[in-house]
């Protein structure tokens, strides 16, 4: 007896563990991250392991399927928060550090948590530090290919 029924290809759904290849670009085409040449990114849909807009783009894809999605800041790393831009006295920075605009530093909070910051402005008395995610406020464009579900 010959069974001719084809197995339905599973679409990725919330709760599934998926593996994807991706390339992330800014609107001007600058690539900021890619899985090219690496293992695919594995995560569970609906678990909050990746930004919301990225998860939404994977839901409904079949293995081997791909899509390009544009993700606004609200569905990515959020908008730039002014309360995360802080000024500190130069005296609070180690003397051997020669601060430059664009330089990344680790700020250690009172509770011991390390926060990455970028120097935005260097003054004679103060430094302006930005603790926003580097991609905050940016619209992101991702090419996503679903490698496997399961």
C-alpha positions as CSV (number, residue, x, y, z in Angstrom):
1,X,0.0,0.0,0.0
2,X,1.5,3.4,-1.0
3,X,0.8,6.5,1.1
4,X,1.0,9.6,-1.0
5,X,0.3,12.1,1.8
6,X,3.0,14.7,2.2
7,X,4.1,15.9,5.6
8,X,3.1,19.5,6.2
9,X,6.1,21.7,6.7
10,X,6.0,23.3,10.1
11,X,5.8,27.0,10.4
12,X,7.6,28.6,13.3
13,X,5.2,29.4,16.1
14,X,5.5,31.0,19.6
15,X,7.1,28.4,21.9
16,X,9.2,26.8,19.2
17,X,13.0,26.7,19.4
18,X,14.3,28.1,16.1
19,X,17.7,28.6,14.4
20,X,18.1,31.5,12.0
21,X,20.7,33.2,9.9
22,X,20.4,37.0,9.8
23,X,22.0,40.2,8.7
24,X,21.1,43.4,10.5
25,X,21.5,46.8,8.8
26,X,20.8,50.4,9.6
27,X,18.6,52.3,7.1
28,X,21.7,53.6,5.4
29,X,22.8,50.1,4.6
30,X,25.5,49.9,7.3
31,X,25.7,46.2,8.6
32,X,25.9,46.2,12.4
33,X,25.6,42.4,13.0
34,X,25.4,39.2,10.9
35,X,25.5,35.5,11.6
36,X,27.4,35.0,8.3
37,X,30.3,32.7,8.9
38,X,29.0,31.7,12.3
39,X,26.6,29.2,13.7
40,X,22.9,30.2,13.2
41,X,21.3,32.1,16.1
42,X,19.1,29.8,18.2
43,X,16.3,31.0,20.5
44,X,12.8,30.2,21.7
45,X,10.0,32.3,20.1
46,X,8.1,34.2,22.7
47,X,10.8,34.1,25.4
48,X,12.1,37.6,24.9
49,X,15.6,36.5,24.0
50,X,15.7,38.7,21.0
51,X,14.1,42.1,20.2
52,X,10.2,41.9,19.7
53,X,10.3,42.9,16.0
54,X,12.8,40.2,15.2
55,X,10.7,37.5,16.9
56,X,7.6,38.7,15.0
57,X,9.4,38.4,11.7
58,X,10.3,34.7,12.3
59,X,6.8,33.6,13.3
60,X,5.1,32.0,10.3
61,X,8.3,31.3,8.4
62,X,9.0,27.8,7.2
63,X,12.5,26.2,7.3
64,X,14.4,27.5,4.3
65,X,12.1,30.5,4.1
66,X,13.4,34.1,4.5
67,X,12.1,37.6,4.8
68,X,13.4,41.1,5.1
69,X,11.8,43.1,7.9
70,X,12.1,46.8,8.9
71,X,11.8,47.2,12.7
72,X,11.1,50.6,14.2
73,X,13.0,51.6,17.4
74,X,9.9,50.8,19.6
75,X,10.1,47.2,18.4
76,X,13.9,47.1,18.6
77,X,16.1,48.7,21.2
78,X,13.7,51.5,22.2
79,X,14.0,55.3,21.7
80,X,16.9,57.3,23.1
81,X,16.2,58.1,26.8
82,X,17.5,61.5,28.0
83,X,17.7,60.1,31.5
84,X,20.5,57.7,30.4
85,X,22.7,60.6,29.2
86,X,24.6,61.6,32.2
87,X,27.4,64.1,33.1
88,X,30.2,63.1,35.4
89,X,33.1,65.1,36.9
90,X,36.4,64.5,35.1
91,X,37.8,63.7,38.6
92,X,35.6,60.6,38.7
93,X,37.4,59.1,35.7
94,X,40.7,57.3,36.3
95,X,43.6,59.8,35.7
96,X,45.4,57.4,33.2
97,X,42.3,57.4,30.9
98,X,42.5,59.9,28.1
99,X,38.8,60.3,27.3
100,X,37.8,60.7,23.6
101,X,34.3,61.2,22.0
102,X,33.0,57.8,20.8
103,X,35.1,55.8,23.3
104,X,33.3,53.0,25.2
105,X,33.7,52.6,28.9
106,X,32.2,50.4,31.6
107,X,30.5,52.3,34.3
108,X,30.2,50.5,37.6
109,X,27.0,51.3,39.5
110,X,26.6,51.4,43.3
111,X,25.2,47.8,43.2
112,X,28.2,46.6,41.3
113,X,26.4,46.2,38.0
114,X,28.6,47.2,35.0
115,X,26.9,49.4,32.4
116,X,28.5,50.1,29.0
117,X,28.6,53.8,28.1
118,X,29.9,55.8,25.2
119,X,31.6,59.2,25.7
120,X,29.4,61.8,23.9
121,X,31.2,65.0,25.0
122,X,34.6,65.8,26.7
123,X,34.7,69.1,28.6
124,X,37.4,70.6,30.8
125,X,35.5,69.7,34.0
126,X,32.9,67.2,32.9
127,X,32.3,64.2,30.6
128,X,28.9,63.5,29.0
129,X,28.2,59.7,29.0
130,X,25.5,57.9,27.1
131,X,24.2,54.7,28.6
132,X,21.6,54.1,25.9
133,X,22.0,51.0,23.8
134,X,24.1,51.9,20.7
135,X,21.1,51.0,18.5
136,X,18.5,52.9,20.6
137,X,16.5,55.3,18.4
138,X,17.4,53.5,15.2
139,X,15.2,51.8,12.7
140,X,16.7,48.4,11.9
141,X,16.5,46.3,8.7
142,X,17.0,42.5,9.1
143,X,17.4,39.8,6.4
144,X,16.3,36.7,8.2
145,X,16.4,33.0,7.0
146,X,14.8,30.3,9.1
147,X,17.2,27.4,9.2
148,X,15.3,25.0,11.4
149,X,12.4,24.6,13.8
150,X,12.6,22.1,16.6
